[in-house]
Every structure is written in C-alpha cells, then in structure tokens.
Amino acid sequence: MSSQMNRRKFIVYGSAALGVSSLIKACAPAATPPAATTTGETPAATATGTATPAATAASGDTIKVGVLHSLSGTMAISEKSLVDATLLAIEEINAAGGVLGKKIEPIVEDGNSDWPTFAEKAKKLIEQDKVVAVFGCWTSASRKAVLPVFESKDHLLFYPVQYEGQECSKNIFYTGAAPNQQIEPSVDWLLKNKGKEFFLVGSDYVFPRTANTIIKAQLEASGGKVVGEDYLPLGNSEVTPIITKIKQALPNGGVIYNSLNGDSNVAFFKQMQGAGLTADKYPSMSVSIAEEEVKAIGPEFLKGHYAAWNYFMTVDNPANKKFVEAFKAKYGADRVTNDPMEAGYIAVNIWAQAVKKAGKADDLEAVRMAALGQEFDAPEGKVKMENSHHLSKYVRIGEVTPDGQFKIVFATDKTVEPLPWNQFVPETKGFFCDYSDKSKGGKFKKA
C-alpha cells in the first residue's frame, strides 16, 4: 500500500509472516490510504535528560506520528492488528480533513517482540523522525522499556492495552483497562459464578506477576483461595508441566485465571483440551485473549472459556457497527476486531481531539492538558479521558462461542472510573493520580 504526499513517497508497512497467525491478512488497498514508513534503522546515540522539541514534526502539510508495535516475534499474533486499527483511525481522520488542516503521516516501526528494540525505535521516532506522539506497545515489558525514553524527552505515548496498573506517568495516556476495569470485576464474577479455588497461569514478566499479586490480595479479602501459581517464559510453549500441576491442584475442577500472552496460548489451550481440562469443569478467564487470538488458536479449543475486556466485537451499538464495517471494508470481510484494537482506535481519536483543542500539534504540553476530559463515542460506548491519564471504560465478560466470537455474559451499565494505584495492595491503597493539579501529579494520597 503506497501513496504520494507532498512529492514524497512513503512505504506502508508489510506484515511479516508468522506461522500461528497465518489467518491474519495483510491490509487491503484503500481509496485514500494514509502514508506510512517502516525502517530498520538503529538511532544514533544521543544525550538524554532534556526534552526534544517536536517543532519539525508538524511542519509543512503533514503531522508526523509514530506507530510502534511488534510485526514479528511472539507478540505479532496480537500486535499486528493494532497497527491496522491505528492506521484505520488515521485514514478516517485524514479523509475528514485531517487535524488543523494537515494530514496525519504515520511512521510505523517494528518492536520485534524485543524490549530493547522498542526503546531504540521509540528514540528513533522521537529524535530522528520528530513525531509529535507515538501510539504503541502491548506488553508491560515493552512499555516499561520505552517509559524512560518518553520521560527523558518529555514526549507522549498512547498505550492501548489493559495492564497491571501501579503506574501513572505524565508522559503516557493509557487507553486500555486499569485492573479495576478488568481484572478485579472478572475475579468477582468468577467467585459468584464459577468457584472459589483458583490456579493462576501467566507469562513470566511484569504484567502477569503484578496482576496475580492483585488477584491474590483480592481473593484473600473475598473468601477465595489460590491453589497454585505458575509462569511460562514469554514465547515458550512447554506447557505440559503446568497442565500437570493444574490437574494435581484441582483434581475435581476449578477456575484457571490465565494471563499468558502471545502464542504461548496456542499450546496451552490445545493441551488443556487434550488433557481433558474442558471449560465445563475447568473454566478459564483470560485477560490477553480476544477475537484475534481466538481466530488464530481455533475456537474449537476455546469455546466455553471466558475473557474479560471492555469491548467485544459483538457489542451492539451504532458506533461499533460503523467501526466493524469500516475495518472489514479496509482489511477484508474475514477480519475481526477486538479490545486492544478498539483502544488503539480510541487513542488516535482522543489525541486528534486534543490537538484541535490545543491549536498546535507540536506543543506537547498543551496537547497533554487538552487531552484531559476529552470524550469519544467509541465502539464500546462513550469514554472519557480522566485526569489520571486513564479512560473511564465499560467492563464486559464474554464467553467464547463456536464461531470464534464472544457471547457477553456480564456488562456494566455505565463506565467505571480508572484506579491506576491498586486499592487491594497495601503498598498502594489510598493512592491516586491527578495531572490536572500539579500539586498532586502521578501519586498522591487523599486526606
């Protein structure tokens, strides 16, 4: 996919081949696609510690933004589709006249499922490409890797995936769920509907371990019990020992809380079924498996299991119908949408609204303040960017159906306000963040 803009040619990214995600199609040509570039350059070493001006990023007839996700490696199964959703949002805004009379020019980089690479590419986007914002990262490990870059450069990252909380950065806008908008309500639902004995399974990095710390504290406060806990290195498919431990700890069945990420889930759910750990006796709740992953793994291995998100493709409202139709029209009728994609789509629109309010795309402080309070009629329902740099969002739980979609079995009737600092964990109980008030900032305790 290519286009010419201001006599310069930009090459749209090409998705790398990935065995488990062969069902994920490359983007189809559109009538007026946004321009984008992808490079493999390593940024030159530069001093950090001072803000990098973005003055050249919005010069001329375009406004440059970065898109930073894994197009290769273990996380590509999940992240490639976020690039698609981000580019769709940019294309729609450009087709409607752009931002402040200028077209958005996306520059796409591959994080390669490697956290140092994410940091290098973030530096490149800020220092060399002079982007005014970056939309990207999936894993908390990648976000933690780029965080020092964005803070040292006083730049802006829009992070589109649910996460473990315990963070509130001036330089990040979090458009996925905080734990009280996903993990905590799903644990409450399981306790009421599926049982009180939990086995915790996760990938071995910051998100699953922190999420499970929260879950253990919540279960202790709510009368539940953790009977086992195990982790798998990211990208590892040796799940047989975990399956054996689950059967030993839960011989008569029980709840499996799953925070595995990436293509480790393929082996996990196939071997679960092969070992007889079916959804009727061993219901699992996943927080990183959505429609795209169900399609890649195979719904026959996941039917009857559950996932907690803010958005499902089956949400019934006009905004979602428009979103799904536009995504399928651009990328193919067999494509699916999911929660992180929706959060990525929201991020671009919230940023664009903030730029319009600020009046300048390259005045990052003005854009940062203008983003607070922005509302957007999203596919999940109307959301709002709160002063904590997190969105108020709806909470939903879905059951996987044989066609690979989710039957929504629980949904809040209004948005839930985000709580980045967890209120079950003693060390952070009572703490909040508020960037509308400089005396409060990223972490303060209410009197």
Residue, then its C-alpha position, 0 to 999 in steps of 0.5 A: m500500500s503506497s501513496q504520494m504526499n507532498r512529492r514524497k513517497f512513503i512505504v506502508y508497512g508489510s506484515a511479516a509472516l508468522g506461522v500461528s497467525s497465518l489467518i491474519k491478512a495483510c491490509a487491503p488497498a484503500a481509496t485514500p490510504p494514509a502514508a506510512t514508513t517502516t525502517g530498520e534503522t538503529p538511532a544514533a546515540t544521543a544525550t538524554g535528560t532534556a526534552t526534544p522539541a517536536a517543532t519539525a514534526a508538524s511542519g509543512d502539510t503533514i503531522k508526523v506520528g509514530v506507530l510502534h508495535s511488534l510485526s514479528g516475534t511472539m507478540a505479532i499474533s496480537e500486535k499486528s492488528l493494532v497497527d491496522a486499527t491505528l492506521l484505520a483511525i488515521e485514514e478516517i481522520n485524514a479523509a475528514g480533513g485531517v487535524l488543523g488542516k494537515k494530514i496525519e503521516p504515520i511512521v510505523e516501526d517494528g518492536n520485534s517482540d524485543w524490549p530493547t528494540f522498542a526503546e531504540k525505535a521509540k528514540k528513533l521516532i522521537e529524535q530522528d523522525k520528530v513525531v509529535a506522539v507515538f501510539g504503541c506497545w502491548t506488553s508491560a515489558s515493552r512499555k516499561a522499556v520505552l517509559p524512560v525514553f518518553e520521560s527523558k524527552d518529555h514526549l507522549l505515548f498512547y498505550p492501548v492495552q489493559y495492564e497491571g496498573q501501579e503506574c501513572s506517568k505524565n508522559i503516557f495516556y493509557t487507553g486500555a483497562a486499569p485492573n479495576q476495569q478488568i481484572e478485579p470485576s472478572v475475579d468477582w464474577l468468577l467467585k459468584n459464578k464459577g468457584k472459589e479455588f483458583f490456579l493462576v497461569g501467566s507469562d513470566y514478566v511484569f504484567p502477569r506477576t503484578a496482576n496475580t499479586i492483585i488477584k491474590a490480595q483480592l481473593e484473600a479479602s473475598g473468601g477465595k483461595v489460590v491453589g497454585e501459581d505458575y509462569l511460562p517464559l514469554g514465547n515458550s510453549e512447554v506447557t505440559p508441566i503446568i497442565t500437570k500441576i493444574k490437574q494435581a491442584l484441582p483434581n475435581g475442577g476449578v477456575i484457571y485465571n490465565s494471563l499468558n500472552g502471545d502464542s504461548n496460548v496456542a499450546f496451552f489451550k490445545q493441551m488443556q483440551g487434550a488433557g481433558l481440562t474442558a471449560d465445563k469443569y475447568p473454566s478459564m478467564s483470560v485477560s490477553i485473549a480476544e477475537e484475534e487470538v481466538k481466530a488464530i488458536g481455533p475456537e474449537f479449543l476455546k469455546g466455553h472459556y471466558a475473557a474479560w475486556n471492555y469491548f467485544m466485537t459483538v457489542d451492539n451499538p451504532a458506533n461499533k457497527k460503523f467501526v466493524e464495517a469500516f475495518k472489514a471494508k479496509y482489511g477484508a470481510d474475514r477480519v475481526t476486531n477486538d479490545p486492544m484494537e478498539a483502544g488503539y482506535i480510541a487513542v488516535n481519536i482522543w489525541a486528534q481531539a486534543v490537538k484541535k483543542a490545543g491549536k498546535a500539534d507540536d506543543l506537547e504540553a498543551v496537547r497533554m492538558a487538552a487531552l484531559g476530559q476529552e470524550f469519544d463515542a467509541p465502539e464500546g460506548k462513550v469514554k472519557m479521558e480522566n485526569s489520571h491519564h486513564l479512560s473511564k471504560y465499560v467492563r464486559i465478560g464474554e464467553v467464547t462461542p463456536d464461531g470464534q466470537f464472544k457471547i457477553v455474559f456480564a456488562t456494566d451499565k455505565t463506565v467505571e472510573p480508572l484506579p491506576w494505584n491498586q486499592f487491594v495492595p497495601e503498598t498502594k491503597g489510598f493512592f491516586c493520580d491527578y495531572s490536572d493539579k500539579s500539586k498532586g501529579g502521578k501519586f498522591k494520597k487523599a486526606 
